Amino acid sequence: MDVIGLALAIPAVFVANVVYVLFVRFGMTRRPSVWPTVLWMSRAVLVLVVLDVGFVVTIGAIGARTLLGPAYWVGHLLGVLAGAPALAHVLLLPPGRVWSKHWFAAIGMCFLFGVALVFLQVGVGGALYGPDGVGGPFSIELAPNKPLGPTGYAGRSAPIR
């Protein structure tokens, strides 16, 4: 199933990045009042992605989730979903820079970054929750109708029996 999902995700990432880069280049550049806020948030998201990759490379996804708790998963998803748009903002705003003149190259950069984020998500999600959300060390948190008890071994919540 993962192969089919990836085969569908890659064209979707391409289309989303083409549309979003065109929006930033030709739409958002007309609203200079929002640039400082958008750039600040985009840089924060890119720092979050760098921290996420750093955690995964050094201590692994399970170690990062154990260290940071459920906030790790929230931050990871934010970085995966907002990473490519944040890169588009940083490359294309403010207009007049090299990337805004070569916005078609920015599409390629954002697409490659988005695909890398998809593979990161597949790896982290599989490590934490197992394939299809079953069998991972934290998959019990997703099970319906099982109240969570106090934190047990390795930061996992144990079901109340």
C-alpha positions, 0 to 999 in steps of 0.5 A, a space after each residue: 500500500 505504501 508504494 501506491 500511496 507514494 505513487 499518488 503523492 508525488 504527482 500531487 506534490 508536484 501539482 500543489 507546488 506548481 500552483 502554490 509557487 505561482 500563487 506566491 510569485 504572481 499573487 502574494 508579491 502584490 501584498 507587501 504588508 504581509 511579507 514580514 509576517 509570512 517570512 517570519 513564520 516560514 523561517 520558523 517552519 523551516 527551522 522546525 523541519 531542520 530540527 525534526 530531521 536532526 532529531 530523526 538522524 541523531 536519536 531516531 523518530 522513536 527517540 524524538 517522540 519519547 523525548 518530546 512527547 506528543 508535541 513531537 508528532 504535532 511539530 513533525 506534521 506541521 513541518 511536513 505540511 507547511 515545509 514546501 510552502 515555507 520554502 516558496 515564501 523564503 525563495 520568492 519573497 520579497 520580489 526582485 531577488 534571484 529566485 523571483 526572476 527564476 520562479 520556475 526553478 523555485 517550483 523544482 526546488 519546492 517539489 524536491 523538498 516536498 517529495 523529501 518531506 513525503 519520504 520523511 513522513 513515511 519513515 517517521 509515521 512507520 517508525 512511530 505507528 507501524 505500517 497502516 497505523 498498527 504495530 508501532 510503539 505508539 500505535 495504541 494512542 490511535 486505537 478507538 475506545 481505549 482510554 489512556 493511562 499514565 505514561 509507561 515505559 519509553 514515554 508510551 501511554 498504557 491502556 487502562 484495564 
